[in-house]
Amino acid sequence: MIPLDSNAPDFSLPDQDGEMRSLQDFRGKNIVLYFYPKDDTPGCTKEACNFRDSYHELQKKDVVILGVSKDTIASHKKFAEKYKLTFPLLSNPEKNIIKEYGAWGPKKFMGREFDGTLRISYLIDKKGIVIKSYPKVNPLLHAEEIIKDVESL
């Protein structure tokens, strides 16, 4: 995990349209950087749709949403189009940014243990400082939780 009150590590990753996106591109806005395991799976779809449905409310509060997974650009494009997602999904198949942000680690699924992308989010302020981390995310309530946190800034 990235320590609170530290600079969020910058990166440059392609989004679902192949456009390179950097954290610096969004300086001056609050950023929700969320890591998720896999496109078009039940929990990840719920989380993405929760952000989509809260997008206008988040925009009013000067919040940008950036999703990151190890899926390909093509997978992100299909996922974004299928669910009409209105924010960038960043592709990191090398997992270097996922690991740098502490979002790679041991998981359990159906009694099997393996390493994978953890569902972790960060709230980054307008100056690029990590002001909150969310190591335990409820995909159905996450956007609401972030809206409350931004309102308390």
N, C-alpha and C positions, 0 to 999 in steps of 0.2 A: 504494500500500500504506500501511496505517496503521503508523506507527513503533512498535516494541516499547517497552514501559514507558510508553506514553501512554494516556490515557483513551479508551476505545472510544466513538465518537460515538453518542449516543442517537438513537432513531428511534421512530416509531409506524407500523406497517404492519398491514394485515389478514391474518389467516391463512386457511386453506382453509374455515373456517366463517364467515368474515366478522368474527371477533372481532379487535379491535385489540390488538396486542401491542407492547410497548415493551421495550427492553433493560432499563430500570429494573425491570420486572416480575420479572426474574430475578436481581436483585442478591442476593448471598448464596449464589449457586451458580456453579460454573464453567460457562461457556457455550462451545459450539462454534457459531460463526456461519459457515455455509458457503454460498457463492454457487455457483450452477450454471446452465448455459445454458438447458435446456429440459426441461419435464416429459415423462416417458414416452419418452425417447430412450435408446439403449443405455448410454452412460456414466453418464448422470444416474440411470437406474434402478438400475444396479449400485451407485452410491454411496449412494443413498437406502436400498436394501435392505441394504447393508452396515451402515449406521447402525441400521436397524430390527432386524437380527439381533443387534446388539451393545447394544441399548437398555438391557436390564436390567443388564448389566455397567457401562455408563456411568452409569446411575442410582445404582448402588451407590457410585460414586465422586463423586456429587453433581454430575453433568454434565448440562446441558440441551442438546439439539440444536435449532438453528433453521436451516432452509433458506430461502434467498432466491433468487428468480428474477424475471424480468419477466413471467412468465406470469400470467394472470388468476386470480381467486379460484376461478372455476368449473373451470378447468384443474387447479389445485392440488387441488381437492376430488376430481375424477375420478382423478387420479394417486394421491392418498393412499388412496382407497377401493380402487382396483385392486390396490395392493401392500400394503394394510394397514399404512400408515405410522403410527407412533405418536408423532409429534412435529409441531410447527407448521411449515407451509410458508408463507412470507410472500410476499405479492404486491407487486411494485414496478414496475408498467408504466411509470412515469415515469422509472425508472432513476436517480433522484437518490441513493438510498442505495447502490445498486450502484456508482455512480461515486464517491461519497464514500469508500467503502471500497477504491477502486482495483481493482474487479473488472469494469471495462468497458475494452475495448481491442481492438487489432488481433488478428485470428485468421486462420488459414488452414484451409480445408477443401476437399478435392478440387481443389487448385490455385487456388482462389479466395480472395482476401483481402477481409475485411470487418470491421467493428467488432461486437463482441458481448460477452456475459457470459463472463468468464474463470472457470475452476474454481479458486477461491481460498477458503481457510478461515482463520479466526482462532480461537485459544484465548484466552478472556477470563476472568480470574480473578474471584473472589467480590466484589472491590472495583470491578470494571469496568475493569481495566487489561489491555491487550493484552499477553499474555506470550509468545505464539508465533504466527507466521504460516506458512501452508503455501501457497506460490505454485505448487508443482508437486504435484498430488494424484494418487495412484493410487486410483481409485474402489473397487477391490476390497480395499485394505489400509488405507484411511484411518482407520476406526474403531479398528483395532488400534494404529495409530501414535499416535492421540490417547490411548488408554488408557495406553500406556507413558509418554507425556509427563505425563499427570495423576498417575500413580504416582510420578513423580520430583519432584513439587512439594514 
